[in-house]
Amino acid sequence: MKKASLATIASKMKNLDFCMMITQDGRNAYHSRPMSNNGKVEYDGNSWFFTYEDSNKVRHIEGDHKVSLIYQTDKMLFIECYGQASIVKQKSILQEKWIDELERWFPQGIETPGICLIKVNATRIQYWDREGEGEYKMS
C-alpha cells in the first residue's frame, strides 16, 4: 500500500460526518455503532465524538483504548482509522467542539448531565477509492 500524507487523508475525509466506531469489551467481543464526528472540521489526525459518560462505548474505551473508525461514501471511498481513544470531560474542550446540531442528542448543550467527548488519536489510516489506495502512519 502506498504512503499517503495527512493532507491527502484530510482532503478525502472532508465533509465525512458519520462513521462506524468499533470498540472491544472485556470479553474480547467487538461492538460497532454509528457515530457523528462533525465532518465540517479540518481533519488533523484526531476525531472527536460527543457521547454520555455512562455509555457502553465509554466503558469499553476505559478498558481498552484501541478503537477503529470506518467511513464510507456513496462515491466508493472507504477509510479505516485505527487509533487510541480517550475520554475528555473538560468544559473548555466541550465548548470548542460543540455545534448546535448536537442539541438533538444533548438538549442542555455542554451542560447536559453526563456529557463527554471521545477523542480518537489516529495511529494508522488506510483508504481505498477508485483512484487507488493509500496508508498514513502517525509518527
GROMACS elastic network, one bead per residue, 0.5 to 0.9 nm:
[ bonds ]
;  ai    aj funct       b0    kb
    1   126     6  0.86792   500
    1   133     6  0.65022   500
    1   134     6  0.55466   500
    1   135     6  0.63534   500
    2   133     6  0.68786   500
    2   135     6  0.61600   500
    2   136     6  0.86927   500
    3   133     6  0.89045   500
    3   134     6  0.55599   500
    3   135     6  0.50218   500
    3   136     6  0.58572   500
    3   137     6  0.82356   500
    4     7     6  0.82213   500
    4     8     6  0.62781   500
    4     9     6  0.70669   500
    4   126     6  0.86574   500
    4   133     6  0.87141   500
    4   134     6  0.53424   500
    4   135     6  0.52211   500
    4   136     6  0.50618   500
    4   137     6  0.84623   500
    5     8     6  0.51645   500
    5     9     6  0.64735   500
    5    10     6  0.86242   500
    5   134     6  0.88779   500
    5   135     6  0.80761   500
    5   136     6  0.60600   500
    5   137     6  0.87426   500
    6     9     6  0.50355   500
    6    10     6  0.59779   500
    6    11     6  0.85579   500
    6    43     6  0.84545   500
    6    44     6  0.73823   500
    6    45     6  0.74131   500
    6   125     6  0.89827   500
    6   136     6  0.66009   500
    6   137     6  0.87302   500
    6   138     6  0.85669   500
    7    11     6  0.61356   500
    7    12     6  0.86527   500
    7    43     6  0.84754   500
    7    44     6  0.83724   500
    8    11     6  0.52460   500
    8    12     6  0.63909   500
    8    13     6  0.87294   500
    9    12     6  0.51659   500
    9    13     6  0.61709   500
    9    14     6  0.86623   500
    9    43     6  0.81338   500
    9    79     6  0.87547   500
    9   125     6  0.78667   500
    9   126     6  0.85204   500
    9   127     6  0.78220   500
    9   134     6  0.86834   500
    9   135     6  0.85402   500
    9   136     6  0.76910   500
   10    13     6  0.50215   500
   10    14     6  0.60654   500
   10    42     6  0.67851   500
   10    43     6  0.50837   500
   10    44     6  0.70580   500
   10    45     6  0.82736   500
   11    14     6  0.52122   500
   11    15     6  0.89308   500
   11    42     6  0.84480   500
   11    43     6  0.81967   500
   12    15     6  0.85334   500
   12    16     6  0.83149   500
   12    77     6  0.80730   500
   12    79     6  0.87037   500
   12   127     6  0.86784   500
   13    16     6  0.53209   500
   13    17     6  0.85384   500
   13    39     6  0.74875   500
   13    42     6  0.85240   500
   13    43     6  0.71548   500
   13    71     6  0.84664   500
   13    79     6  0.81485   500
   14    17     6  0.85562   500
   14    39     6  0.63525   500
   14    40     6  0.69107   500
   14    41     6  0.75992   500
   14    42     6  0.68685   500
   14    43     6  0.73903   500
   15    38     6  0.80281   500
   15    40     6  0.52026   500
   15    41     6  0.76875   500
   15    42     6  0.87583   500
   16    19     6  0.80472   500
   16    36     6  0.89755   500
   16    37     6  0.82866   500
   16    38     6  0.77990   500
   16    40     6  0.75606   500
   16    71     6  0.74891   500
   16    72     6  0.82769   500
   16    73     6  0.78216   500
   17    35     6  0.82346   500
   17    36     6  0.54439   500
   17    37     6  0.55537   500
   17    38     6  0.52634   500
   17    40     6  0.73740   500
   17    71     6  0.84840   500
   18    34     6  0.65602   500
   18    35     6  0.55401   500
   18    37     6  0.64016   500
   18    38     6  0.78878   500
   18    39     6  0.75893   500
   18    70     6  0.88316   500
   18    71     6  0.68567   500
   18    72     6  0.84538   500
   19    33     6  0.82072   500
   19    34     6  0.56014   500
   19    35     6  0.55056   500
   19    36     6  0.65432   500
   19    37     6  0.77615   500
   19    69     6  0.61441   500
   19    70     6  0.53127   500
   19    72     6  0.73335   500
   20    32     6  0.60415   500
   20    33     6  0.52945   500
   20    35     6  0.60367   500
   20    36     6  0.87900   500
   20    68     6  0.80507   500
   20    69     6  0.55688   500
   20    70     6  0.50998   500
   20    71     6  0.66736   500
   21    31     6  0.80494   500
   21    32     6  0.53556   500
   21    33     6  0.55203   500
   21    34     6  0.62508   500
   21    35     6  0.64385   500
   21    57     6  0.88811   500
   21    67     6  0.69872   500
   21    68     6  0.58615   500
   21    70     6  0.66530   500
   22    30     6  0.65893   500
   22    31     6  0.54529   500
   22    33     6  0.68183   500
   22    57     6  0.86817   500
   22    66     6  0.89273   500
   22    67     6  0.56360   500
   22    68     6  0.50847   500
   22    69     6  0.63024   500
   22    70     6  0.81236   500
   23    29     6  0.84281   500
   23    30     6  0.57366   500
   23    31     6  0.53350   500
   23    32     6  0.64911   500
   23    33     6  0.89576   500
   23    57     6  0.67354   500
   23    60     6  0.62431   500
   23    61     6  0.68350   500
   23    64     6  0.78645   500
   23    65     6  0.82897   500
   23    66     6  0.70699   500
   23    67     6  0.51312   500
   23    68     6  0.69410   500
   24    27     6  0.78478   500
   24    28     6  0.57216   500
   24    29     6  0.55404   500
   24    31     6  0.60750   500
   24    32     6  0.88358   500
   24    57     6  0.85904   500
   24    60     6  0.59386   500
   24    61     6  0.76866   500
   24    63     6  0.83802   500
   24    64     6  0.67726   500
   24    65     6  0.88288   500
   24    66     6  0.78815   500
   24    67     6  0.76014   500
   25    28     6  0.54560   500
   25    29     6  0.55565   500
   25    30     6  0.65447   500
   25    31     6  0.75067   500
   25    56     6  0.86671   500
   25    57     6  0.85353   500
   25    59     6  0.79456   500
   25    61     6  0.81128   500
   25    63     6  0.71776   500
   25    64     6  0.74185   500
   26    29     6  0.74062   500
   26    60     6  0.71686   500
   26    63     6  0.67145   500
   26    64     6  0.78954   500
   27    30     6  0.88735   500
   31    57     6  0.81783   500
   31    60     6  0.89488   500
   32    57     6  0.88834   500
   33    57     6  0.88472   500
   35    49     6  0.70013   500
   35    50     6  0.86524   500
   36    39     6  0.77513   500
   36    48     6  0.85812   500
   36    49     6  0.64418   500
   36    50     6  0.80759   500
   37    40     6  0.86536   500
   37    41     6  0.88694   500
   37    47     6  0.64639   500
   37    48     6  0.55360   500
   37    49     6  0.50912   500
   37    50     6  0.77957   500
   38    41     6  0.64716   500
   38    47     6  0.88342   500
   38    48     6  0.78572   500
   38    49     6  0.79870   500
   38    97     6  0.87154   500
   38    99     6  0.80320   500
   39    42     6  0.77748   500
   39    43     6  0.81993   500
   40    43     6  0.89399   500
   43    46     6  0.67786   500
   43    47     6  0.73961   500
   44    47     6  0.80836   500
   45   120     6  0.82400   500
   45   121     6  0.60939   500
   45   122     6  0.54047   500
   45   123     6  0.82279   500
   45   125     6  0.89989   500
   45   138     6  0.80706   500
   46    83     6  0.88381   500
   46   119     6  0.66028   500
   46   120     6  0.54723   500
   46   122     6  0.60783   500
   47   118     6  0.80086   500
   47   119     6  0.57403   500
   47   120     6  0.50395   500
   47   121     6  0.66748   500
   47   122     6  0.78562   500
   48    97     6  0.77432   500
   48   117     6  0.64294   500
   48   118     6  0.56629   500
   48   120     6  0.64359   500
   48   121     6  0.89853   500
   49    97     6  0.89655   500
   49   116     6  0.83753   500
   49   117     6  0.53602   500
   49   118     6  0.50085   500
   49   119     6  0.66215   500
   49   120     6  0.83797   500
   50    94     6  0.83041   500
   50    97     6  0.87735   500
   50    98     6  0.85314   500
   50   102     6  0.82577   500
   50   106     6  0.88492   500
   50   115     6  0.70568   500
   50   116     6  0.58397   500
   50   118     6  0.63479   500
   50   119     6  0.89955   500
   51    54     6  0.87642   500
   51    55     6  0.74850   500
   51    57     6  0.88028   500
   51    58     6  0.82669   500
   51   105     6  0.86630   500
   51   106     6  0.86021   500
   51   114     6  0.82905   500
   51   115     6  0.58648   500
   51   116     6  0.55715   500
   51   117     6  0.59752   500
   51   118     6  0.71936   500
   52    55     6  0.56030   500
   52    58     6  0.77665   500
   52   113     6  0.82366   500
   52   114     6  0.52552   500
   52   116     6  0.57345   500
   52   117     6  0.79927   500
   53    56     6  0.85816   500
   53    57     6  0.86858   500
   53    58     6  0.60071   500
   53    59     6  0.81080   500
   53    87     6  0.82179   500
   53    89     6  0.88088   500
   53   114     6  0.53477   500
   53   115     6  0.61139   500
   53   116     6  0.58787   500
   53   117     6  0.83686   500
   54    57     6  0.85207   500
   54    58     6  0.67864   500
   54    59     6  0.73510   500
   54   114     6  0.70672   500
   54   115     6  0.89492   500
   55    58     6  0.54233   500
   55    59     6  0.65835   500
   55    60     6  0.88319   500
   56    59     6  0.50119   500
   56    60     6  0.61061   500
   56    61     6  0.86048   500
   57    61     6  0.61504   500
   57    62     6  0.85834   500
   58    61     6  0.50679   500
   58    62     6  0.61158   500
   58    63     6  0.86617   500
   58    86     6  0.87295   500
   58    87     6  0.72975   500
   58   118     6  0.78034   500
   59    62     6  0.51233   500
   59    63     6  0.64158   500
   59    64     6  0.87104   500
   60    63     6  0.51898   500
   60    64     6  0.60459   500
   60    65     6  0.77839   500
   61    66     6  0.71968   500
   61    67     6  0.77221   500
   61    84     6  0.88001   500
   61    85     6  0.64651   500
   61    86     6  0.70223   500
   61    87     6  0.79653   500
   61   118     6  0.88174   500
   62    65     6  0.63631   500
   62    85     6  0.86403   500
   62    86     6  0.76522   500
   62    87     6  0.79487   500
   64    67     6  0.81177   500
   64    84     6  0.87745   500
   64    85     6  0.85019   500
   65    83     6  0.80536   500
   65    84     6  0.51650   500
   65    86     6  0.67070   500
   65   120     6  0.89814   500
   66    82     6  0.74172   500
   66    83     6  0.58195   500
   66    85     6  0.62498   500
   66   120     6  0.88701   500
   67    81     6  0.83123   500
   67    82     6  0.60382   500
   67    83     6  0.55401   500
   67    84     6  0.61705   500
   67    85     6  0.64645   500
   67   120     6  0.76573   500
   68    80     6  0.68227   500
   68    81     6  0.55941   500
   68    83     6  0.63347   500
   68    84     6  0.86944   500
   68   120     6  0.88851   500
   69    79     6  0.79872   500
   69    80     6  0.56088   500
   69    82     6  0.65381   500
   69    83     6  0.81865   500
   69   120     6  0.88345   500
   70    78     6  0.73887   500
   70    79     6  0.57407   500
   70    81     6  0.64757   500
   70    82     6  0.89261   500
   71    77     6  0.79745   500
   71    78     6  0.57378   500
   71    79     6  0.50391   500
   71    80     6  0.64068   500
   71    81     6  0.84188   500
   72    75     6  0.82974   500
   72    76     6  0.71710   500
   72    77     6  0.56191   500
   72    79     6  0.64668   500
   72    80     6  0.89138   500
   73    76     6  0.58534   500
   73    77     6  0.53257   500
   73    78     6  0.67866   500
   74    77     6  0.72571   500
   75   129     6  0.81043   500
   75   130     6  0.84315   500
   76   128     6  0.79241   500
   76   129     6  0.55890   500
   76   130     6  0.65600   500
   77   127     6  0.72272   500
   77   128     6  0.58702   500
   77   130     6  0.73378   500
   78   126     6  0.82938   500
   78   127     6  0.55320   500
   78   128     6  0.51857   500
   78   129     6  0.63607   500
   79   125     6  0.70874   500
   79   126     6  0.56988   500
   79   128     6  0.65326   500
   79   129     6  0.87318   500
   80   124     6  0.83399   500
   80   125     6  0.57141   500
   80   126     6  0.53172   500
   80   127     6  0.64009   500
   81   122     6  0.62204   500
   81   123     6  0.76322   500
   81   124     6  0.59872   500
   81   126     6  0.65157   500
   81   127     6  0.86802   500
   82   120     6  0.85268   500
   82   121     6  0.83387   500
   82   122     6  0.56726   500
   82   123     6  0.57689   500
   82   124     6  0.52414   500
   82   125     6  0.61840   500
   82   126     6  0.85869   500
   83   120     6  0.57835   500
   83   121     6  0.52499   500
   83   124     6  0.67961   500
   83   125     6  0.85908   500
   84   119     6  0.81002   500
   84   120     6  0.55196   500
   84   121     6  0.53155   500
   84   122     6  0.65685   500
   84   123     6  0.72282   500
   85   118     6  0.64462   500
   85   119     6  0.54290   500
   85   121     6  0.63080   500
   85   122     6  0.86773   500
   86   117     6  0.82534   500
   86   118     6  0.57640   500
   86   119     6  0.53160   500
   86   120     6  0.66272   500
   86   121     6  0.83040   500
   87   116     6  0.68622   500
   87   117     6  0.57882   500
   87   119     6  0.63441   500
   88    91     6  0.88350   500
   88    93     6  0.78140   500
   88    94     6  0.80492   500
   88   116     6  0.58324   500
   88   118     6  0.62086   500
   88   119     6  0.69266   500
   89    92     6  0.87929   500
   89    93     6  0.77245   500
   89    94     6  0.71187   500
   89   114     6  0.89389   500
   89   115     6  0.74671   500
   89   117     6  0.64407   500
   90    93     6  0.55321   500
   90    94     6  0.63302   500
   90    95     6  0.87489   500
   90   116     6  0.80677   500
   90   117     6  0.88151   500
   91    95     6  0.60187   500
   91    96     6  0.85106   500
   91   110     6  0.71096   500
   91   111     6  0.85755   500
   91   116     6  0.87893   500
   92    95     6  0.51578   500
   92    96     6  0.62054   500
   92    97     6  0.88239   500
   93    97     6  0.62321   500
   93    98     6  0.84552   500
   93   117     6  0.85625   500
   94    97     6  0.53739   500
   94    98     6  0.59678   500
   94   110     6  0.62901   500
   94   115     6  0.86774   500
   94   116     6  0.72522   500
   94   117     6  0.69703   500
   95    98     6  0.51486   500
   95    99     6  0.85650   500
   95   109     6  0.88078   500
   95   110     6  0.65876   500
   96    99     6  0.87000   500
   97   117     6  0.89114   500
   98   101     6  0.86490   500
   98   102     6  0.73362   500
   98   109     6  0.79353   500
   98   110     6  0.75340   500
   99   102     6  0.59364   500
   99   103     6  0.81206   500
  100   103     6  0.57931   500
  100   104     6  0.85193   500
  100   109     6  0.80722   500
  101   104     6  0.64334   500
  101   105     6  0.85919   500
  102   105     6  0.56921   500
  102   106     6  0.60434   500
  102   107     6  0.79150   500
  102   109     6  0.75454   500
  103   108     6  0.69997   500
  103   109     6  0.59351   500
  104   107     6  0.60878   500
  105   109     6  0.88741   500
  106   109     6  0.54396   500
  106   110     6  0.75497   500
  106   111     6  0.85619   500
  106   112     6  0.59264   500
  106   113     6  0.88400   500
  106   115     6  0.76367   500
  107   110     6  0.87945   500
  107   111     6  0.87679   500
  107   112     6  0.66816   500
  108   111     6  0.53867   500
  108   113     6  0.81310   500
  109   112     6  0.55825   500
  109   115     6  0.86210   500
  110   113     6  0.82649   500
  110   115     6  0.67131   500
  110   116     6  0.83568   500
  111   114     6  0.85125   500
  111   115     6  0.74990   500
  112   115     6  0.57138   500
  122   125     6  0.69461   500
  122   137     6  0.82197   500
  122   138     6  0.69574   500
  123   136     6  0.83591   500
  123   137     6  0.58726   500
  123   138     6  0.50979   500
  123   139     6  0.79418   500
  124   135     6  0.71857   500
  124   136     6  0.56859   500
  124   138     6  0.61231   500
  125   134     6  0.83144   500
  125   135     6  0.55939   500
  125   136     6  0.51460   500
  125   137     6  0.64686   500
  125   138     6  0.84667   500
  126   133     6  0.74230   500
  126   134     6  0.57609   500
  126   136     6  0.64665   500
  126   137     6  0.87384   500
  127   132     6  0.83401   500
  127   133     6  0.54258   500
  127   134     6  0.54246   500
  127   135     6  0.64317   500
  127   136     6  0.88678   500
  128   131     6  0.78854   500
  128   132     6  0.58992   500
  128   134     6  0.67477   500
  129   132     6  0.54186   500
  129   133     6  0.62042   500
  130   133     6  0.82667   500
